[in-house]
Amino acid sequence: MSNPQTPPAPAAFATKALSPTAFMIGFFGWSALTTGVLTLLRPSLTTVHLCLPLEAEPAVVASGLAAIAMGVFYILAAVQENRAFFYLSLCTRGLTTCVMYNVGGRWMQVAVWEGFGVLGTLGAMAWERWGNERWGRKAWEMLGLGVIERLTRVGDERVERIAREVKEQDRRESKE
């Protein structure tokens, strides 16, 4: 006989769809995480690509570790819809854009990437604030990004149905 207080099993994928801003932050985090892993696997390639002396390889490895940590934090903030993090990331990424732009050389690639990240995140925030009411939901659905939301609803309904069945079975067993 099972315990009548047993909670229902959680849905396999019971999460809400990411907002456009969270999607941008998550994408940026994924790119940082990927870059960090690739840098750790082959630090010499990054050293050569950035035209650094071979003695700089330990610093490149440290940079790869920092990129992994940053990627994890950005992905976590995206999943949590951490709006304060989103706003603060604009400041730090804007500063990074300015600094890397002034350094120049191969670091311009970093400045361009960070700059596009800031513009993309600002665009997503503006979309949520002003455009979402007019065009946002339909465009989001057309891009297929609303599929996650629909799957979540189906998953939630399934979990609720299973929970009702378990309660009914427990009730029948307790009568016997």
N, C-alpha and C positions, 0 to 999 in steps of 0.2 A: 504494500500500500504506500502510495507516495504522500508526501507532505502537502497539505492544502495551501501552505504558505509559499510554495515554490514559485519563484518569479518566471515569467515566460522567457524563452530563449531570445537573445538579441538577434536582430536582423543581420544578415551577412553584410549588407551594404546600406546602412541606415544613416545617411548623411544628406544634408541639403546641398544643392548645387552651389558652386562658388559664385560670388558676385564678380562682375567684370574686374574690379580692382584687385580682389583676392586672386583671381586667375592670373593677372599680370604679375603680381608679387610672387605667386607660386611658380610661374614660368621663369622669372628672374632667379628665384632660389634654385630651381632645377638646373638652370644653366651654370650657376656658380658651383653647385655641388658636382656637376659633371666635369667642369673645368678643373676643380680641385682634385678630383680622383685621377683625371688624366695627367695632371701635373705631378701627382705623387708617383704614378706608374712610370712616367718618362720625364723626369725633371730636366734632363739634358736637352730635350726638344724645346721646352719652354725657354730655357736659358739661351739657346741658339736663336730662337724666334725673336726674342726681345733684344738680341745683340748684346747680351751681357757676357762678361768674362766667365770662364768655367769656375773660377773661385766663388762666384755668386750662387752656385747651385744650392748650398744650404739655405740661403735666403729664399730661393725659389721654392724649396720644399716647405719652408715655413709658410710661404704665401699660399701654397696648395692646401695646407692644413687649415689656414684661415678661411679659404674659399669654401672648404667643406663645411666648416662650422657656420659660416654665413649662409650657405645654401640650406642647411638644416633649419636655421632660425627663420629664414624667409618662408620656407615651406610650412613650418609650424604656424607662423603668424597668418599665413594665407588660409590654412585649414580652420584656424580659430577665428577668422574674420577680425583680427586685432587691428581696429581702425587707428589707434594711437601709433602703433608700429608703422602702419602705412604712411601716415603723415610725417613721422620722424625719418622714415627711410628716404623721403623726398629731399629732406635737408642734407642728410649724409651723402646721398648719391649725387646731389647737386654740387656739394663741396668736392667730392671725388672727381666729378666732371671738370670742374674749374682747375683743380690741382694737376690732373693728368694732362689737360690741354696745355697748361703752361710748361709742363715738363717736356712735352713734344716728343718727337721721334716715334718709336714704336708704341709709346704709351698713349698716343693719340687714339689707337684702337680701343683702349680701355675708356678713354674720354667719350668716344662716339657711342660705345655700348651703354655706358652709364647714362649718357644724355638721352639716348633713345628710350632707355628704361624709365627715366623720369618723365619724359613726354608721354610715353604709353600709359604710365600710371596716372598722370594728371588727366589724360584723355578719358581713361576709364572712370575716374572720380567725377569728372564733368558729366559724363554719360549717365552715371547713376543719379547725379544731382538734378540735371535738367533734361536730358534726352530720354531717360528711361520711361518717363510718363507717356511720351509721344510715340517713340519708335523702339525703345529699348527691349521690351518683352518680346515683341514680334521678331526683331532682328536676332535676339538671343536664341529664340526657338528656331529660326531659320538656319542659324549656324549649327544647330544640332546640340547646343550646349544645354538645352532644357531637358535632354534625354535623361540625364542623371536625376533631375528632379522627378520626372515621371517614374523612373525605376524605383526611386526612394518611396514614392507613394505606394506603388505596387508591393514593395517589400514590407512596408509598414502594415498594409492591409493583410498581407499573408501572415505576419507575426501575430497580429490581433486575432485572426481566425484560428491559428494554431493554439494560442493561449486560451481561447474560448473552448476549443475541443479538449484541451488538457484539463481545464476546470470541470467540464462536463464529465469527463472520464473519472476524475478524482471524486466528484460528487456521487457518481454511480457506484464506485468502489467503496466509498465510505458507508453507503446504504447496505451493502452486502455483508 
